[in-house]
Amino acid sequence: MQAISRRLAQESLRPAASASSLKSLYPPSHYYNGADHPRYGSTLTPKGVGHLVRKGTGGRSSVSGIISTVFGATGFLGRYVVQQLAKMGSQVLVPFRGSEDSPRHLKLMGDLGQIVPMNYNPRDENSIKAAMAKANVVINLIGREYETRNYSFEEVNHFMAEQLAEIAKEHGGIMRFIQVSCLGTSPSSPSRMLRAKAAAEEAILRVLPEATIMKPATMIGTEDRILNTWAHFAKKYSFLPLIGDGSTKIQPVYVVDVAAAIVAALKDDGTSMGKVYELGGPEIFTVHQLAELMYETIREWPRYVKVPIPIAKALATPRELFLKKVPFPLPTPNIFNLDQINALTADTVVSENALTFTDLGIAPHKLKGYPVEYLTSYRKGGPQFGSTISERVSPDAWP
């Protein structure tokens, strides 16, 4: 026993065996799970020089081969795009500005470490490059339908998008660039936002001819800024103002379908590269018909006040005049947004020969039913108030 003890003491005084000597003693077998074994080695690309090696069955714990930087991911459409990417095993880099709470709801959508928030400054080129450094896909969802004291329509909707395209081109490892624009963009549009979006499309295709442009119509969903705004206004003031006579035609689309279209373009064999898709829903509504659908869902008696276009513009103009002349931020426009009023002077529907959802293999949902079910939260007495549309509150029922 004493001899064994002395031998163990001598062994403990010797320098630790190197990793190479351990490997020679214990060669990796078929079941060895070491990270440096070629079968199990990490395939993460350090500089975004191509797609990853795909592994797994396609679920959230798989590796899809996509490392995507999604600009504007904290917005309305962004959460649905991140969710679609994350559930197929993609790593998603989420640049955000402002509070660290902004992207925290996105982290739950992917496996551990797959959703990576990154603080950045959209006016700082170096921070944009850092957000793109390890990506092989860039998706730009940045956009705004109203101006603020700090950001104009042109800067947000045009110049930022053009800058992202230029940086992606310099990167050298970006395999796909997808720009989300708006349906109805035109250099001659009465809307400044739509003109800026049209300029962005032209600039991006000039810098990156292989980029894909998605042009969704007005998007409907749980966090939307049209039916929610209308329902809130109608519940608060017991009526809804209709800009003009409500006859403008629009083609609203379910936001989940738009996110699915973006992911479908990423998963194809490159056929969508360099193309422009117009994403409208299966039905065309007038503004009045869409308001009727909203009232039908919240089970309230519809009351409208038709506001002529000149009067609506007069009500919306003061904010635009004083926006940059007062030392404090002005309220966000809801119903009376001057640029949106200008956009409503023309119909916004999918062009006759445009590429659509069908070309991406997607059948868009009709709005009536599940896509607008979130409006049940506005029902008087709760979501279960009434069982038929005939049980809406009639104005004659009140004293």
N, C-alpha and C positions, 0 to 999 in steps of 0.2 A: 504493500500500500504506500509506503514511504517513497519507493522508487517511482510509482505512478504519480504521486503528488509532485515530486521534483520535476518529472518530465512535463507535467501540465504547466508548472511555473515557468519553465524554460520556453514553452510554446507561447505563453502569454507575453513574454518579453520580446519575442521576435516581431518585426514589422508586419503590419496587417497585409494579408494577401491582396494582390491587385485584382482588378476586375477581370483582366485577361486570364490570370491564373485560375480564378474561380470558374471562368467559362471553360477552361481546359479541363478542370475537374468535373464540371457539371455541364456538359454540352447541351445546347437547346434541343429539346425533343419536339415531336409533332404537337405536343400539348403545352409547350413552353409559352408563357404569356408575356415575355419581356418586351419592352417598347422598342428595343433595337433589333428585334428579330424581323427579317424582311416581310414576313407574313402579317405582322401586327404593327409595323412601323407607322408613324403618323404620316398622312399624305397631305397635311396642310401646306399650302404654298405660301412662302413668306412674302412674296411680292406681287401676288395676284397675276401670275403669268399664265393662267389657263384654268380650266375647270379641274376640280378635285376628282379623285377616283371615287366613283359612286359605290357605296356599300349599304347593305341593309335591305329591308323590304319596302322602304318608301315612307315610313312613319316618322314621327318627330325625333326618334332616337337614331335615325339613319343618317347617312351622309349623302346629300343630293348632288354635291359637286358645285353648288352655288354659294358664293360669298358675296352678298349684295349690300351695297350702301343705299339706304332708302332716305333721300332727303324729303323732309315734310312728313315723316312717319308719324308724328304726334298729332296730325290733323285727322279730319273725318275719314277720308279714304285710306289714310296710312295704316290705321289699326287693322283694317281688313287685308291689306296687302301683306303686312308683317305676319298676320295669322296664317295666311295661305302659304307663305314661304316657309314659316317655321314648322308647320305641321308636316311638311315633306322632308324635313331634315336639313334645311338651309341655315347657314349662319347669317344673321342680319345685323349689320352695323347701323345704328340709329343716331345720326347727328341731331343734336337738339341745342337750342339756345334758351337761356333763362333758367328756371327752377329745375332742380334735379328730380322733382316730382312729375315733371311733364311726361317722361317716357316710362315711368315705373309700371303702368298698367300693361305695357307691352312685354315686359320681362317674363310674365307668366305664360306667354303664348308659345314659347319654345322650350327645348330641353335645357338643362343646366349649362350656362355659358354660351348659349347660341344667340341670345339677344344681347347685343353689346351697345349700351348707350355711350355716346361720345359728345362731350360739350364742344361746340364750335361757334365760330362767328362767321356769318355769311358774307361779311365784308373783308374777311381775312383769308387771303389765298392759301397761306400755309396751313391753316386749320382745315380748310377744305381738302387739301392734298393729304393731310394726315387721316382724314375720315375715309378717303378713297384708297389709301396706300395698299391695303391687303385685299381689296375687292376685285372680283372679276365681272361684276354686274353693277350698274348704276341705274337707279330709278329716281326720277325727279318728280315729286308730287307738290312742289312748292307753288303756291298760288294764293291770291287774295282778291276778293270781290269788292273791297273798299280800301281807300287810302288811309294812312295814319300820318301823324306828324313826322315820323322817322322814315317811312317807306312809301314811295310812290308806286303807282300801277306799273310804270315802266321798269323800275328797278326790280320789283318782286317777280313780275311775270315775264320779263324779257331778259334783262341784263344778267340776272342770277342764273337763268337757264343757259344762256350763251356761255357764261363763265364755266359752268359745270361741264359743258361739252368740250370746251377748249382744254380744261384740265384732264378730262378723261382721254382725250386724244394724246396729250403729252405722256400720260401714264404708261401707255403701251401694252398693258395687260388687261384692259377692259374688253371683255368679249361681247357684251350687250349693253346698249344705252337705250333706256325707254323714257320718253318725255310724255307726261300726261298734260294735255292741253284742255280745250273746251270745244264743244260742238258750237258751230256758228261763228268761229273765228274768221275774220276777214280784214284786210287792210282798210276797207271802206266802211267797216261797222260803225254805227253810232256810239258804241260802247268803247271806252278807253281800254278797259280790261281785255276785251276781245281783240282789239287792234294790237295790244301788247303781246297777247298770246300768239297771234298770227305772225308777228315779227320774230318771236322766239322760235316758232316752228321753222321759219325760213333760215334763221341763223344756225340752228342746230343741224339741219340737213346740209347746210353749206360746209360746216366744220366736220360733221360726221355723217356722210351720206348713207351709212348703214344703220343709223339710228331708227328706232321704231316710235311712231307718234300715235298716241291714243287720245281720241277726242270724245270723252263722254258727255252725254247730255246732263241735264239737271239730275243730280243723284238723290235717291230717296233711301233713307235708312234711319236707324234708331237715333243717331246724332245729327240728322240733317238740319239744314238751315232754311228750309222752305215750309214743309208741313208742320214741323215743330213751332216755327215762328208764327204761322197762321193760327194753329190751335191755341197757342198761348195768348195771342192777341184776341181771338174770338172768345175765350173763356174770361179774359180780363175785362173786355169792353163790350161784350155781347153783340159784336158785329165784326165784319171783316171788310176792309177797304179793297176794292178791285181796281187796279190801275187800268185806265181806259174803260172798255166795256167787257173786259175779260175774254175777248175773242182771239187773243194771240195763241198760236199753236206751239206746243212744246212736246217733247218726247221723253218724259222722265224715265230713268233707268235705276234698277235696284243696285245699290252700291256693291253688294257681294258679287254680282255678275261682272262688274268692272274689275274688281280685284282678281276674279277668276280669269278674265281675259288677259290681264297683265302676266299672270303666271303661265297661262297657256302659250303666250308668245315666247316666254323664256324657255319652255320645255320643247318647243318645236325644233325642227332640223335647220333653222335659219331662214325659213320661207317668209317670215314676217319682217326680216331685216330690210330697212330702207322703205318701209311701207307706212301708210297712214290709215288708221282705222277710225270709223265713226261709230260710236257705241251708243245707240239709242234703244229704248225699251220697245217691246212688241206693239204698244198702243200709242196713238197720238191723242193728246188731250188738249182742249183749250184750257186757259187758266181757270175759267169758271167751272169747267167739268172737274178739274183736279181739286178745286175748293169744295165742290159737291161731294167728292170722294172723302175728303177730310171730314166734313160735317157728318156724313153717313157713318163714318167709323167712330167718331166721338159721340154720336147719337144726340146731337143738338139740332134745334131748328135753325136752318140757315138764314142769316140776315146779312145783307150786303149793302155797302155804300159805294157806288161807282164814282171814282175820282177821275175826272178828265186828265189826260196826259199833261197839259200845261199847268194845271193846278198842282198835280203831284210833283212836277219839277220845281214849282215855286216853293212847295213845302220842304223839298230836299236840298235846295240850293244853299240856304244859310250855313249849313255845316261845311260845305265845300268852300265857301267864301272865307270862313273864319278858322278853317282847320289849322293853318300855319301862321295865323296872326295872333292867336291867343297863347299865353304861356302855360296852358294846361291842356291835357288830352280831352277831346270831345267824345260824347257817347257814340258807341258803335251803331251805325244805321241798321234798322231791321226792315220794316215795311217800306219806308221811304228812303231808298238808296238811289241817288241820282243816276249812277252808272247802270244799275239794274233796271231802272225805269227806261233809260235810253235803249237798253237791250230788248225790252219788251215791246218796242215799236216794230219789231220784225219777228217773223216766225223762226223757230229754231228746231228743225227736224233733219233727219239723216238724208243726205243727198241720194239721188236715184241710183247712181253707179258706184257708190262708195263701198269700200270693204267694211264688213260689219262683224257682229258676233258669229254669224254663220261661217265665215271664213276662218274663224279660230276654233270651230267645233263646239260652240256654246249656244244653248237655247236660253235666252233671257226669260226671267220670271215676269208674269203679269203682276201689276201693282196690287190689284184688289186681292186681299187675303193676307198671307203671312208678311209680305214686305211692309205693310202699313199697320201691322198688328200692334206695334208699339204705341200707336195713338190711343189705344184703349185706356191708357193711364190718365187721359184727359176727361174721361167720362164722369159725369156727376154721380156721386155715390160709389165710385170705384169701377173697376173693369167689368164687373158682372152686372152693371146697371142695365136693366131691360134685356129682353131676349130677341126682339125683332126691331127692325128699323121703324116700325109703326109706333113704337113706344118712346120715340123721341119726345122731348118736352115741347108742347105746342104753346105758342105765345098766348092763345086764347084760354089756356088752362090757369093763367095767373090772374089774380083779381086786379 
